[in-house]
Amino acid sequence: MSVIRDPDIFRTVLDSLQTGVCLVDRDRRVLFWNNGAERITGYMRHDVVGRFSRENILVHCNDQGCVLCGTTCPFAQTMHDGKAKEIRIQLRHKQGQRIPVRMRIVPIRDDHGSIACIAQSFDEHGFAFDDRRQHNLAAYGCLDETTDVPNHAFTQFHLRENHASFAEYHVPFGIIFIQVNQLEHFRSTYGKEAGDAILRVVAETMRNVLRPSDFLGRWSKDRFLAILINCTRAGVTDAGDRIRKVVSYAGLQWWGDELSVTVSTGCAPAQSGDTIDSLLERAQWLLQESCARHAVAASAGSTPRSTS
């Protein structure tokens, strides 16, 4: 038998693709998980193969942040209607951050035309962080060691640049303060390493949410600053909403515990006559309002998945 006719060669080809490939049976049990799927999600074959997709290992969600399970599960819909689908969703990486992917789901039929299984392929469609730029920033001491995003000093420099462009050329921009809620609780309960891991999950998730032109930096121990250029007031607010929703579906496995996280945001577009201090003060005031609402909800025992 020639190599090309050997059925194992096709499995080898699928297995070696950088595109994620997954196969599930009619009961939605995972039968196949290739190298690309491991690379994109961080989950190895032994983590996934043999388990049911309804266990929601990857926690699928859409741009509105809702979990796609039950009747909204894309696998279940294709199994029901027999139609191929292409959707953009977010998967949760094994390390906890959200990964935006373009997913294609197709039914595989047997000789009688019945659906035997469902095949899924997916590729990252988010805006990849420029590794070369990150390496250069690290070389000049501009990155925060814990989260690998620009540190406070470099974030201040970037903010001054954008403010100067706005003052001289009226290039619109806005800022978002993002505060990790209850970070001290994570650290006191699970240790400093868990708190640092949560910060990395939040930072990586936000980098996947923001546009390539946007900037994300570490501002303080529990706070980040996003700078959005060429962005309207509504655009800044929408970005803040999106960050809160997507981060609320991130999480972290820590010594058998599932740690979830939420953030509060303060969104402020630059206005005529703004100084850097006045812009930061406005975002700070809005952030405090958001944190207060989160605290009230937490004390009532009904902390929302995301806060306004």
LINGI-V772130 format. One line per field, one symbol per residue. burial: b if it has 16 or more other C-alpha atoms within 10 Angstrom, else e. A space follows every 50 residues. Layout:
burial: ???
//
This chain:
burial: eeeeeeeeeeeeebbeebbbbbbbbeebbbbbbbbbbbebbbbebeebbe bbbbeebbbbbbeebbbbbeeebbbbbbbeebebeeebbbbbbbbbbbbb bebbbbbbeeeeeebebbbbbbbbebeeeeeeeeeebbeeebbbeebbbb bbbbbbebbeebbeebbeeeebbbbbbbbbbebeebeeeeeeebbbbbbb bbbbbbbbbbeeebbbbbbeebbbbbbbbebeeebbbebbbbbbbbbbbb bbeeeeeebbbbbbbbbbbbbeeeeeeebbebbbebbbebbeebeeeeee eeeebbbb
//
